[in-house]
Amino acid sequence: FRNGCTALHYAVDGSHTEIVDLAFENGADIEAKDRNGWSLLMRAIIFSSKKDVIKKLIELGTNINATDKLGITCVMQAILVGDKEVLKLLLSAGADLTLVNKYKHNASQLVIMHSNEVSCFK
C-alpha cells in the first residue's frame, strides 16, 4: 500500500483482534511501521475503538516506547487523543515518560500544553 500500511495495520485500525492473533501466530512483525513511522500500537491508540487490541499488542511485547518520525511516543499519542484508559495501560506496562519528541517536549509537557484540549485531563 502507498501509505506503508499492511493488512495487519488495517486489522489493528479496525480492532480485529482475531486477525491480529492469527497474524502473530504466523510470524507477523509486531514492530511494523507505516510511512509516518507509526507502529501498530500507535495506530491502535489513534484508530482502534477497542482496548483489546492495545492490550494484546502490549501482551505480545510490542515496544511501548516506540517513536514515529517526529519522535512522538505511544504515551504522547494517548495524551493527544485524550485517552486516559490507554495512558494508564501504557504507564502500567512501564512506558518511559522522559522521552522527548522532535520539538524537545516530553509527555508531561504535552499534558500541560494540551490540558485545555485533552478531555482526560480536565
N, C-alpha and C positions, 0 to 999 in steps of 0.2 A: 504494500500500500504506500502511496506517496507520502503520507504523514508519518511513516516509520512504524505504524501500528501493525501488530499481528492479530490473528484471530483471537489469541489469548487476551490481548489488550481489550478487545471489544467484549469478550466474555466477562472480564473484570468490570468494565464500564456498566454492563447490563446486570451485574450482580448474579451471574450464573455460576453459583458455587459448584454445581455438579460438573460443569465443563472445566472449571478451574481445577478441581480434584483430578479429573481424568487426564488433563494436560500434564500435571505434575507427576502423576503415576507413570506417565510415558516420557518423562525426562525433559519437560519444558524448562526453559531458563527463567528462574524466579526473579532475576535481576534485569530482564529485558526492558529496554527503554525505548521510547518513541523519539521522534525528531526533536522534540523540545527537551529531551533528557528526562522526561517524566517516567519514573519507574512504575511498575504495576501497582505498588502500594499508593503512590501519589495519585494515579488515575482513579484508584478505588476511593480515595479520600475526596477527590473532586467530583466524580461522576456517579459512584455507586450509591444506591439508596438503602442498601442493606449492609449492616455492620459485619455480617457473617463472612463476607469476602475479605474484609480488612483483618478480622480475627484469624482467618485461615492463612493469609499471607504471613502474618506475624508468627503463627504456629510453625509454618514451614521454614522459618528462619530468614525471611527477607531482610535486607539491610534497612533498618528503620531510620538510619541516619543518611540515607542516600540523598543526593542533591541533584537538582536539574541544572540546566545551562546557566541559570542566574544565581546558582548557589542556594536556592530555596530548598529547605528540608521538608520532610513529611510533617513535622511539628508545625512549621511555618504555614504549610498548606492548610492544616487543620485550623489554625488560628485565622487564616484569611477567609476560609469558608464558614467560620463560626461554629465549628462542631466540637462542643465540649466533651461529648462521649468519646469521640475519636482521639481527642487530645489526651484524655485520661488513659485510654488504651495504650497510646504511644509512650506516655510517661511511665506507666506500669511496666512496659517492656524495656525500659531503660534508655529512652531517647535522650540524646545529648542536647541540652538547651543552650550550650555555649557556642555552637557553630554559628558562623556569620555568613550572610549572603554576599553577593557581588557588591552590594551597597554598604557593606560593613554593619548590617543590622543583625542582631540575634533575635531569638524568639521573644524574649522579654520586651525588647524594644518594639517589636511588631505589635505586641499586645497593647502597649501604651499608645503607639501611633494610630492604631485602628480601633481603640476601645469604644469610640462613638459609633463605629460602623459594625462592629462584630457583636452580634446579639448574645453570644455565650458569655461575654464578659460584662454585661450590663447588670 
